[in-house]
């Protein structure tokens, strides 16, 4: 509800109107223990999304997804920042930091958490033929704030969603009327970096997003060099060999004899001596 109110800081907005509407519609809507507004039966959504049946109550989904996408970016641009949970040391695992849960709840409020976890789904439900202003917003987001987003997602325990979300945004961009090849490539690189971090032990201690993952990431792109310039105090490594490090290592019980990949690149199947 807060995200549908056009304010710079959605968490400053009241939810009284939304709460009142849900109360009035209690025969068809309810709020679960997580605060999600749900309908009792699919017939309500069928009605509200059918313009001929619902008339003035019609809900135009692409238009609302567009507004929610804009609001998600507005919330992230306003609230995300470096070391958002004020973690004092990189020498402690997140799980051993007794004050971290409270700091996360204090600084990553529900509307920001929702924005971080759902912006790509709303973007994907927006018509790509009306792309603007999203390519511009995504390009600005990737300059540095994407790192703060990965940090927040790690603190929320959703770090493994970063890679597919960025790839979803890339697929959407390629369908847009004005296809920005550079932006698509930057989204792909950001997704690979997110996977590099989330699939490594570095993700067990959030500060290592910067001092380990970013410090050891391949230094071949303009985007990386721009990221790196924002953090001049992180360690500098000189590496030889492959400029494309392995993004993920999957342990299996025995030698792998064959591997297959799905056509869309989202699934891997392997055959080994003891199992499929």
Secondary structure, 3 states (H helix, E strand, C coil): CHHHCCCCCHHHCCCHHHHHHHHHCCCCEEECCCCCEEECCHHHHHHHCCHHHHHHHCCCHHHHHHHHHHHHHHHHHHHCCCCCCCCCCCCCCHHHCCCHHHHHHHHCCHHHHHHHHHHHHHHHCCCHHHCCCHHHHHHHHHHCHHHHHHHHHHHCCCCCHHHHHHHHHHHHHHHCCCCCHHHHHHHHHHHHHHHHHHCCHHHHCCCHHHHHHHHHCCCCCHHHHHHHHCCCCCCCCCCCCCCCCCCCCCCCCCCEEEEEECCCCCCEEEEECCCC
